[in-house]
């Protein structure tokens, strides 16, 4: 088993330090880019909300996309990465 490496991640306006397997780092970073790009998109569409609202919108968007069957392999990869991120964040908290 490979040793975990520390990774600083940014979701919205918060930074988290997590540890992950080196082979998962790229998946996590791609998922984070998608999440943060969507946050920016929603911020331009819906001004005046707080960051928690934007993050909730992104999660609803993500769940809707996954249920719509858009590119199942990418969706599965993103779901696995999001679960890993959530697990790492819960370990930190």
MARLOVO-180264 format. One line per field, with one value per atom (N, C-alpha, C): chain; atom name; x, y, z. Coordinates in Angstrom, 1 decimal. Layout:
MARLOVO-180264
chain = (A ...)
name = (CA ...)
x = (X ...)
y = (Y ...)
z = (Z ...)
END
This chain:
MARLOVO-180264
chain = (A A A A A A A A A A A A A A A A A A A A A A A A A A A A A A A A A A A A A A A A A A A A A A A A A A A A A A A A A A A A A A A A A A A A A A A A A A A A A A A A A A A A A A A A A A A A A A A A A A A A A A A A A A A A A A A A A A A A A A A A A A A A A A A A A A A A A A A A A A A A A A A A A A A A A A A A A A A A A A A A A A A A A A A A A A A A A A A A A A A A A A A A A A A A A A A A A A A A A A A A A A A A A A A A A A A A A A A A A A A A A A A A A A A A A A A A A A A A A A A A A A A A A A A A A A A A A A A A A A A A A A A A A A A A A A A A A A A A A A A)
name = (N CA C N CA C N CA C N CA C N CA C N CA C N CA C N CA C N CA C N CA C N CA C N CA C N CA C N CA C N CA C N CA C N CA C N CA C N CA C N CA C N CA C N CA C N CA C N CA C N CA C N CA C N CA C N CA C N CA C N CA C N CA C N CA C N CA C N CA C N CA C N CA C N CA C N CA C N CA C N CA C N CA C N CA C N CA C N CA C N CA C N CA C N CA C N CA C N CA C N CA C N CA C N CA C N CA C N CA C N CA C N CA C N CA C N CA C N CA C N CA C N CA C N CA C N CA C N CA C N CA C N CA C N CA C N CA C N CA C N CA C N CA C N CA C N CA C N CA C N CA C N CA C N CA C N CA C N CA C N CA C N CA C N CA C N CA C N CA C N CA C N CA C N CA C N CA C N CA C N CA C N CA C N CA C N CA C)
x = (0.8 0.0 0.9 0.5 1.3 1.1 2.0 1.9 1.0 0.2 -0.6 0.2 -0.2 0.4 -0.5 0.0 -0.9 -1.2 -2.5 -3.0 -3.8 -3.5 -4.4 -5.4 -6.7 -7.8 -8.6 -9.2 -10.0 -11.4 -12.4 -13.8 -14.5 -14.9 -15.5 -14.4 -14.6 -13.7 -13.0 -13.0 -12.4 -11.3 -10.2 -9.1 -9.2 -8.9 -8.8 -7.5 -7.0 -5.7 -6.2 -6.0 -6.4 -5.2 -5.3 -4.2 -4.9 -4.2 -4.8 -3.7 -4.1 -3.1 -2.6 -1.4 -0.8 -1.6 -2.1 -2.8 -4.2 -4.7 -6.0 -5.9 -4.8 -4.6 -5.2 -4.8 -5.3 -6.8 -7.5 -8.9 -9.5 -8.9 -9.4 -9.3 -8.2 -8.0 -8.9 -9.2 -10.1 -11.5 -11.9 -13.2 -13.3 -12.3 -12.3 -12.5 -11.8 -11.9 -13.3 -13.9 -15.3 -16.2 -16.1 -16.9 -16.7 -15.4 -15.2 -15.6 -15.5 -16.0 -17.5 -18.2 -19.6 -20.0 -19.3 -19.5 -19.5 -18.4 -18.2 -19.4 -19.8 -20.9 -22.2 -22.5 -23.7 -23.6 -22.4 -22.2 -22.6 -22.3 -22.6 -24.1 -24.7 -26.1 -27.0 -26.6 -27.5 -26.7 -26.7 -25.9 -26.6 -25.8 -26.4 -26.5 -26.1 -26.2 -24.9 -24.9 -23.7 -23.0 -21.8 -21.0 -21.7 -22.3 -23.0 -24.1 -24.8 -25.9 -25.3 -24.2 -23.6 -23.1 -22.5 -22.0 -23.2 -24.3 -25.5 -26.1 -26.0 -26.5 -25.6 -24.3 -23.4 -23.7 -23.9 -24.2 -25.5 -26.5 -27.8 -27.6 -26.8 -26.5 -25.8 -24.8 -24.1 -25.0 -25.8 -26.7 -27.7 -28.2 -29.0 -28.3 -27.1 -26.3 -26.1 -25.8 -25.5 -26.8 -27.9 -29.2 -29.7 -29.2 -29.6 -28.8 -27.8 -27.0 -26.0 -25.5 -24.5 -23.2 -22.6 -21.3 -21.0 -21.6 -21.6 -20.2 -19.2 -17.8 -17.3 -17.5 -17.0 -17.8 -19.1 -19.9 -19.5 -19.2 -18.8 -17.4 -16.5 -15.2 -15.4 -16.2 -16.5 -17.1 -18.1 -18.7 -17.7 -16.9 -15.9 -14.9 -14.5 -13.6 -14.3 -15.6 -16.3 -16.4 -16.7 -16.8 -15.4 -14.3 -13.0 -12.7 -13.1 -12.9 -13.7 -15.0 -15.8 -15.3 -14.8 -14.2 -13.0 -12.1 -10.9 -11.2 -12.3 -12.7 -13.2 -14.0 -14.6 -13.4 -12.4 -11.2 -10.6 -10.5 -9.8 -10.7 -12.0 -12.9 -13.0)
y = (-1.2 0.0 1.2 2.2 3.4 4.3 5.2 6.1 7.3 7.7 8.9 10.2 11.0 12.3 13.4 14.5 15.6 16.5 16.9 17.7 18.8 20.0 21.2 21.3 21.3 21.5 22.8 23.3 24.5 24.2 24.4 24.3 25.6 26.3 27.6 28.6 29.0 29.9 29.3 28.0 27.3 26.3 26.3 25.4 24.3 23.1 21.9 21.2 20.6 19.8 18.3 17.5 16.1 15.3 14.0 13.0 12.0 11.7 10.8 9.9 8.9 8.1 8.9 8.8 9.6 9.3 8.1 7.8 8.5 8.9 9.6 11.1 11.6 13.1 13.8 13.2 13.8 13.8 12.7 12.6 13.7 13.8 14.8 16.2 16.5 17.9 18.1 17.2 17.4 17.6 16.8 17.0 18.4 18.8 20.1 21.2 21.0 22.0 22.1 21.0 21.0 21.7 21.3 21.9 23.4 23.9 25.3 26.1 25.5 26.1 26.3 25.3 25.4 26.4 26.5 27.6 28.9 29.2 30.5 30.7 29.7 29.8 30.2 29.5 29.9 31.2 31.6 33.0 34.1 33.8 34.8 34.8 33.6 33.5 34.0 33.8 34.0 34.9 36.2 37.0 37.2 37.5 37.8 36.6 35.5 34.3 34.1 33.3 33.0 31.7 31.5 30.4 29.0 28.9 27.6 27.4 28.4 28.3 27.8 28.4 28.0 26.5 26.1 24.8 23.8 24.2 23.3 23.2 24.4 24.3 23.4 23.4 22.6 21.1 20.8 19.4 18.9 19.8 19.5 19.3 20.2 20.0 18.7 18.3 17.1 15.9 15.9 14.8 14.6 15.7 15.7 15.2 15.6 15.1 13.6 13.1 11.7 10.9 11.4 10.7 10.8 11.8 11.9 11.0 10.4 9.4 10.0 11.2 11.8 11.2 10.6 10.0 9.2 8.1 7.3 7.0 6.8 6.6 7.8 9.0 10.2 10.5 10.2 10.5 9.5 8.3 7.4 7.8 8.2 8.7 9.9 10.8 12.0 11.7 10.7 10.3 9.7 8.8 8.2 9.3 10.2 11.3 12.1 12.5 13.3 12.5 11.2 10.4 10.4 10.3 10.3 11.7 12.8 14.1 14.3 13.8 13.9 13.2 12.0 11.1 11.8 12.4 13.1 14.3 15.1 16.2 15.8 14.8 14.3 13.8 13.3 12.9 14.1 15.2 16.4 17.1 17.1 17.7 16.9)
z = (0.0 0.0 0.0 -0.9 -0.9 0.3 0.5 1.7 1.3 2.2 1.9 1.8 0.9 0.8 1.2 1.7 2.1 0.8 0.7 -0.4 0.2 -0.2 0.1 -0.9 -0.5 -1.5 -1.2 -2.2 -2.0 -2.6 -1.8 -2.2 -1.8 -2.9 -2.6 -2.1 -0.9 -0.2 1.0 1.1 2.2 1.8 2.5 2.2 3.2 2.7 3.6 3.3 4.3 4.1 4.3 3.3 3.4 3.0 3.3 2.9 2.0 0.9 -0.1 -0.7 -1.3 -2.1 -3.3 -3.6 -4.7 -6.0 -6.3 -7.5 -7.6 -6.4 -6.4 -6.5 -6.4 -6.4 -7.6 -8.8 -10.0 -10.1 -9.7 -9.8 -8.8 -7.7 -6.7 -7.3 -7.9 -8.4 -9.6 -10.4 -11.6 -11.0 -10.0 -9.4 -8.8 -8.1 -7.4 -8.5 -9.6 -10.7 -11.2 -11.4 -11.8 -10.8 -9.5 -8.5 -8.4 -8.4 -8.3 -9.6 -10.7 -12.0 -11.9 -11.4 -11.3 -10.2 -9.1 -8.1 -8.8 -9.6 -10.2 -11.2 -11.9 -12.9 -12.1 -11.0 -10.3 -9.6 -9.2 -8.6 -9.7 -10.9 -12.0 -12.3 -12.2 -12.5 -11.3 -10.1 -8.9 -7.9 -8.1 -7.2 -5.9 -4.9 -3.6 -2.7 -3.1 -2.2 -1.5 -0.4 0.3 -0.3 0.1 -0.4 -0.2 1.0 1.3 0.2 -0.2 -1.2 -2.5 -2.9 -4.2 -4.1 -3.0 -2.9 -2.9 -2.3 -2.3 -3.8 -4.5 -5.9 -6.7 -6.5 -7.2 -6.9 -5.7 -5.3 -5.9 -6.0 -6.6 -8.1 -8.7 -10.2 -10.4 -9.6 -9.7 -9.6 -8.6 -8.4 -9.6 -10.1 -11.3 -12.5 -12.7 -13.8 -13.7 -12.5 -12.3 -12.6 -12.2 -12.4 -13.9 -14.6 -16.0 -16.9 -16.4 -17.1 -18.1 -17.8 -18.7 -18.4 -19.4 -19.4 -18.0 -17.9 -16.7 -16.1 -17.0 -16.5 -15.8 -16.3 -15.7 -14.4 -14.5 -13.3 -12.2 -12.5 -11.5 -10.9 -11.7 -11.3 -10.3 -10.7 -9.9 -8.6 -8.6 -7.4 -6.4 -6.9 -6.1 -5.5 -6.3 -5.9 -4.8 -5.0 -4.1 -2.7 -2.8 -1.6 -0.9 -1.6 -1.0 -0.3 -1.0 -0.5 0.8 0.8 1.9 3.1 2.8 3.9 4.5 3.6 4.1 4.9 4.5 5.2 6.6 6.6 7.9 8.8 8.3 9.1 9.7 9.0 9.4 10.5 10.3 11.3 12.5)
END
